[in-house]
Amino acid sequence: MKLLRIIPDDTSFGFMAFRRLSFPFSALLSVISVAAFFAIGLNFGIDFTGGTLIEMKANSGKAEIASVRSVAAELDLGDVEVQEFGNQGEVSLRFGLQPGGDKGQQAVVERARSNFGKDYEFRRVEVVGPRVSGELVQSGILGVVLSIVAVLIYLWFRFEWQFAVGAVIATLHDLVLTMGFFAITQIEFNMTSIAAILTIVGYSLNDTVVVFDRIRELLRKYKKMPIAELLDLSINSTLSRTVMTSVTTSLALLALVLFGGSVIKSFSWAMIFGVVIGTYSSIFIAAPVLIYLGARVTTDTQETASEAAETKPSSR
């Protein structure tokens, strides 16, 4: 039985020839993303702006989520999130922070009781203020920064410092462009968006490490091959895996966009963008950076010293 080959084995596309275009292109996108972040800003969701949280349980034992979401939207109280949680019949509603201070938030609770009080038992009512939401922002940023630092340390020990720097540059590139994506599209930025960013970091680094592992292997095998040619060979040899991973992941995320509903909309769209930009950065950003950082020189020097130590006669 003949195996399906998405990418032919003898593919020899010259990816490194595009580095003179990919670097300025990525720099331009990064500048646009940063400008959009400061000029437009993010469309923060209830998790970050504050609001009223209501948890209730259906008297019948089964919650009609679609009906609850429709009624909540008709209350005309701004952004509202409806989620099913816990045991069957339990629903949570999150309304955006209303003007008017405590009276404005109390009005939200009263209108919710008048519309859902007959069919649902109210179990918890809580107002989340901007102070708590500010702590969520700090925790989210801290989580992203710590993950990048941990990966930098891992790659430094796993490979050489040039590889670690290349991976971090590509990761920061993906993060900046993802934040620009949220700012330009004005997709709601909430806690699921933080989860999406951390997932994008993991996906991008995983793709980059696969390419780096092949580069390190070929560096030892072809010591005299020009570095640009060796990087092309490494990327082409892993291209089939890269394409299959990206396509299958994108198909799964597309299903979430079409059928997942509004609750995970920001996560799904951010992940689709992250898969595309993460695949791009591992090929056109992380790998070409090694040329300018002199990864080949460092590796050859280390191996030459190692070989000399092994062949040096004993002084006994």
ABEGO torsion letter per residue (X at the ends): XBBBBABBAABBBBAAAAAAAAAAAAAAAAAAAAAAAAAAEBBBBAAAAEEBBBBBBBAAGBBBAAAAAAAAAAAGAEBBBBBBBEBBGBBBBBBBBBBGEAAAAAAAAAAAAAAAAAABBBABBBBBBAAAAAAAAAAAAAAAAAAAAAAAAAAAAABBAAAAAAAAAAAAAAAAAAAAAAAAAGBBBBAAAAAAAAAAAAAAAAAAAAAAAAAAAAAAABAABBAAAAAAAAAAAAAAAAAAAAAAAAAAAAAAAAAAEAAAAAAAAAAAAAAAAAAAAAAAAAAAAAAAAGAAAAAAAAAAAAAAAAABBBAX
